[in-house]
Structure formats: structure tokens, C-alpha cells
Amino acid sequence: MARRIRRHANPFHATNQVGPLDRMAVFGREAPLEVDIGCGGAGFLFERAKNHPEVDFVGFEVRLPVVQEAMARRDRLGLKNVVIYYANAHENLQGLVPPGVIRAFYVQFPDPCFKKRHHKRRMLKPVVVRRMAELLPMGGYVYAQSDVKPLAEEMYEFLAAEAALKSTLDPILTVPSPIDERTEWERHHEKNEEPIYRMWFEKVAEPSGPIPELEFRDTNPRRVEG
């Protein structure tokens, strides 16, 4: 019988420390990196890894069974340029690698954490945005998407508040994906012609000053829109 994997998890239960990342030990080389924060089963990363063999990929996921299955699938596919860690990205970005090594971050369909007491679990928040901005090279980017419009609006607000980043897409539009690869959840929504809210921010300056102080929103569509 297949084991039941919880869709929601407390990211603070994943206390593993990954960095400093020894890229020679993990990948056998020091290539540019792309990082997926909350990668789930890593289908998106596997597609990226196959299509871009010159790049190495790191995924963070806070559900151990999902990580174990993803790594087993990686081995079956024979992909040497991707690794998935059971770890909370919030606690692992700082000091993971030197600035300029990670050329892209992905934040895709994060748990909206509707309950107020769970807001602190949200994947994207101002301190995480600052860490990403510090690590990216000039021209590096953050690509984020959600199927929950109020959450997407919060994500956009948090990214836009970081002066080091600049949006290259119109705010919160259901635009076609700017990249070829897809997550499983993304394919599901596209098949059913359901909206996906996408955003793309590029690094245009070095971050400075205090981290913006912004409040979490109520992102439950039933309360916000109804």
C-alpha cells in the first residue's frame, strides 16, 4: 500500500543544515546553480536538469518522504546535476554558497497557510527575499507563481518591496509561463484552464538598508473575495 504523504507540513520541523554547500563533493564541479524553494516531488527540477546540463540544481523540501521519493527518482533518471535536501530553506540560504553563484530562485505554489497562527510558515517573506537578493548576481532572477490570488498579491508585494529587485512582468497577471518546464501542479491547472499568477523579478542593485517590514495578509479567497 502506498504511504500517505501529508500535503501540509511544518517547515520548522526540518532542522537540517545544508551549507556551506560543497559543490565539488555533491556535483563534481562548480557550475552555476538554480534553487527551488519548496520543490515538492521535484518534477520541475528534473525537467530543468535534463534541459540544462550545464547548470546544477538544488531543491529544498520539508516533507521527508517526498524528498526520499524524489531522490530515488533522480537516481532512476540518472541525473547527476540535481540534489534534493530535506531542509527548511529559510534556515539554509544564508551561507549556502558565495554571492553570485545562484543565478535563479524558484518559489512555486507555496502552501498559503491560511490560518493566522501559521502565517510565519509561509515560504516567501521579506527576510527570505533579502537573502535571495544577496545571493543572486546582477541579472539573476526570482520566478514565483501561485494559484491563490491573494497569496500571489502578497508574494508580489514582498518581492517589490526589495529595492534590489525589479519586476519584469506586469503585476499579478495570468501570463503564459516564461519558461518551458512545469511543475505537476502547474500542468494540472493549465489542463483545466485555471488561472495561475506569475511573477519574475531580476536583481538590478545590491540590497541595502533595513529589511522591509510588511504584514502578512489574510489570503483565504473565501474571506478576501467573498
C-alpha positions as CSV (number, residue, x, y, z in Angstrom):
1,M,0.0,0.0,0.0
2,A,1.3,3.4,-1.0
3,R,2.1,5.6,2.0
4,R,0.1,8.7,2.6
5,I,2.1,11.9,2.4
6,R,0.8,15.0,4.0
7,R,0.3,18.0,1.7
8,H,0.9,20.4,4.6
9,A,3.9,20.3,6.9
10,N,5.5,22.5,9.5
11,P,8.8,23.7,7.9
12,F,10.4,24.3,11.3
13,H,10.4,20.5,11.9
14,A,13.1,20.2,9.2
15,T,16.2,21.4,11.1
16,N,18.9,20.0,8.9
17,Q,21.7,22.4,8.0
18,V,23.0,22.0,4.4
19,G,25.6,24.7,3.9
20,P,28.2,25.7,3.2
21,L,27.4,23.6,0.1
22,D,30.4,21.6,-1.1
23,R,29.6,21.7,-4.8
24,M,32.6,19.5,-5.8
25,A,31.5,16.8,-3.4
26,V,27.8,17.0,-4.5
27,F,28.1,17.6,-8.2
28,G,31.8,17.0,-9.0
29,R,32.1,20.5,-10.4
30,E,31.4,24.2,-9.6
31,A,28.7,25.2,-12.1
32,P,26.1,27.9,-11.8
33,L,23.2,27.0,-9.5
34,E,19.4,27.3,-9.6
35,V,17.5,26.7,-6.4
36,D,13.9,25.7,-6.0
37,I,12.4,26.5,-2.5
38,G,9.7,24.0,-1.7
39,C,10.3,21.8,-4.7
40,G,7.8,19.0,-3.8
41,G,8.4,16.0,-5.9
42,A,11.0,17.9,-8.0
43,G,9.4,17.2,-11.4
44,F,10.2,20.8,-12.4
45,L,13.8,20.5,-11.3
46,F,14.2,17.2,-13.2
47,E,13.0,18.8,-16.4
48,R,15.3,21.8,-15.9
49,A,18.3,19.5,-15.1
50,K,17.7,17.5,-18.3
51,N,17.2,20.6,-20.5
52,H,20.2,22.5,-18.9
53,P,23.0,20.0,-18.2
54,E,25.5,22.9,-17.8
55,V,23.6,24.1,-14.7
56,D,23.3,22.4,-11.2
57,F,20.1,22.4,-9.3
58,V,19.2,22.3,-5.6
59,G,15.8,21.7,-4.2
60,F,14.6,22.2,-0.6
61,E,11.6,20.3,0.7
62,V,10.2,19.9,4.2
63,R,8.4,16.5,3.8
64,L,11.0,13.7,4.3
65,P,9.0,11.0,2.3
66,V,8.7,13.4,-0.6
67,V,12.5,14.0,-0.6
68,Q,13.2,10.3,-0.4
69,E,11.0,9.5,-3.3
70,A,12.4,12.4,-5.3
71,M,16.0,11.3,-4.8
72,A,15.1,7.8,-5.8
73,R,13.5,9.1,-9.0
74,R,16.6,11.2,-9.6
75,D,18.7,8.1,-9.4
76,R,16.4,6.2,-11.8
77,L,16.7,9.1,-14.3
78,G,20.4,9.2,-13.9
79,L,20.5,13.0,-13.3
80,K,23.8,14.0,-11.7
81,N,23.2,17.7,-11.7
82,V,20.3,17.9,-9.2
83,V,20.0,17.2,-5.5
84,I,17.0,17.5,-3.1
85,Y,17.5,18.3,0.5
86,Y,15.2,17.6,3.5
87,A,15.7,21.1,5.0
88,N,14.0,24.4,5.6
89,A,15.3,26.9,3.0
90,H,14.6,29.7,5.4
91,E,17.3,28.4,7.7
92,N,19.7,27.5,4.9
93,L,20.0,30.3,2.4
94,Q,22.4,32.4,4.4
95,G,25.9,30.9,4.0
96,L,24.8,28.3,1.5
97,V,27.2,29.5,-1.3
98,P,29.1,32.7,-2.0
99,P,27.1,35.5,-3.6
100,G,26.7,35.3,-7.3
101,V,26.7,31.5,-7.6
102,I,22.9,31.1,-7.6
103,R,21.6,32.5,-10.8
104,A,17.9,31.8,-10.1
105,F,15.4,31.1,-7.3
106,Y,12.0,29.4,-7.8
107,V,9.1,29.7,-5.4
108,Q,6.2,27.8,-6.9
109,F,2.7,27.2,-5.5
110,P,3.7,27.5,-1.8
111,D,1.3,26.5,0.9
112,P,-0.9,29.5,1.5
113,C,-1.0,28.8,5.3
114,F,-4.5,30.3,5.7
115,K,-4.6,30.1,9.5
116,K,-3.2,33.2,11.2
117,R,-1.1,31.1,13.6
118,H,0.6,29.5,10.5
119,H,1.4,32.7,8.7
120,K,5.1,32.5,9.9
121,R,5.4,29.2,8.0
122,R,4.9,30.9,4.6
123,M,7.6,30.3,2.2
124,L,8.1,33.8,0.9
125,K,8.6,36.6,3.4
126,P,10.8,39.8,3.4
127,V,13.8,38.2,5.2
128,V,13.8,35.4,2.6
129,V,13.6,37.9,-0.2
130,R,16.5,39.8,1.2
131,R,18.6,36.5,1.4
132,M,17.8,35.7,-2.2
133,A,18.7,39.3,-3.3
134,E,22.0,39.0,-1.5
135,L,22.9,35.7,-3.2
136,L,21.9,36.5,-6.8
137,P,24.3,38.0,-9.3
138,M,23.2,41.1,-11.2
139,G,20.6,39.9,-13.7
140,G,19.8,36.9,-11.7
141,Y,16.1,36.3,-11.1
142,V,13.4,35.1,-8.8
143,Y,10.5,33.3,-10.5
144,A,7.4,32.8,-8.4
145,Q,3.9,31.6,-9.0
146,S,0.7,30.7,-7.2
147,D,-2.8,29.6,-7.9
148,V,-4.2,31.5,-4.9
149,K,-4.6,35.2,-6.0
150,P,-4.5,36.8,-2.5
151,L,-1.3,34.9,-1.8
152,A,0.2,35.9,-5.1
153,E,-0.6,39.5,-4.3
154,E,1.3,39.2,-1.0
155,M,4.2,37.5,-2.7
156,Y,4.4,40.3,-5.3
157,E,4.3,42.9,-2.5
158,F,7.1,41.3,-0.6
159,L,9.3,41.0,-3.7
160,A,8.5,44.5,-4.9
161,A,9.4,45.9,-1.5
162,E,13.0,44.8,-2.0
163,A,14.7,47.7,-3.9
164,A,17.4,45.4,-5.3
165,L,14.8,43.5,-7.4
166,K,12.7,44.8,-10.3
167,S,9.6,43.2,-11.8
168,T,9.8,42.3,-15.5
169,L,6.2,41.1,-15.8
170,D,3.1,43.2,-15.3
171,P,1.9,42.7,-11.7
172,I,-0.1,39.6,-11.0
173,L,-1.2,38.7,-14.5
174,T,-2.2,35.3,-15.6
175,V,0.5,35.4,-18.3
176,P,1.8,32.4,-20.1
177,S,4.8,30.8,-18.4
178,P,8.1,32.4,-19.5
179,I,10.0,29.1,-19.2
180,D,9.4,25.7,-20.8
181,E,9.5,23.5,-17.7
182,R,6.4,22.9,-15.5
183,T,5.5,21.6,-12.0
184,E,2.9,18.9,-11.8
185,W,0.5,21.3,-10.1
186,E,1.1,23.8,-12.9
187,R,0.2,21.3,-15.6
188,H,-2.9,20.4,-13.7
189,H,-4.1,24.0,-13.7
190,E,-3.2,24.6,-17.3
191,K,-5.1,21.4,-18.3
192,N,-8.2,22.7,-16.5
193,E,-7.7,26.2,-17.8
194,E,-7.5,27.6,-14.3
195,P,-5.6,30.8,-13.5
196,I,-2.0,30.9,-12.4
197,Y,-0.5,34.1,-11.1
198,R,3.1,34.5,-12.1
199,M,5.9,37.0,-11.3
200,W,9.5,37.4,-12.4
201,F,11.9,39.8,-10.6
202,E,15.5,40.5,-11.7
203,K,18.3,41.7,-9.5
204,V,19.3,45.3,-10.5
205,A,21.2,46.5,-7.5
206,E,22.9,45.3,-4.3
207,P,20.5,45.2,-1.4
208,S,21.0,47.8,1.3
209,G,19.2,49.2,4.3
210,P,16.8,47.5,6.7
211,I,14.7,44.6,5.5
212,P,11.2,45.9,4.7
213,E,8.7,45.3,7.5
214,L,5.5,44.1,5.9
215,E,2.5,42.4,7.4
216,F,1.2,39.0,6.3
217,R,-2.2,39.1,4.6
218,D,-5.3,37.1,5.1
219,T,-5.0,35.1,1.9
220,N,-8.1,32.8,2.2
221,P,-10.1,33.6,-1.0
222,R,-13.3,32.8,0.7
223,R,-12.8,35.6,3.2
224,V,-10.9,38.1,1.0
225,E,-13.0,37.8,-2.1
226,G,-16.4,36.7,-0.7
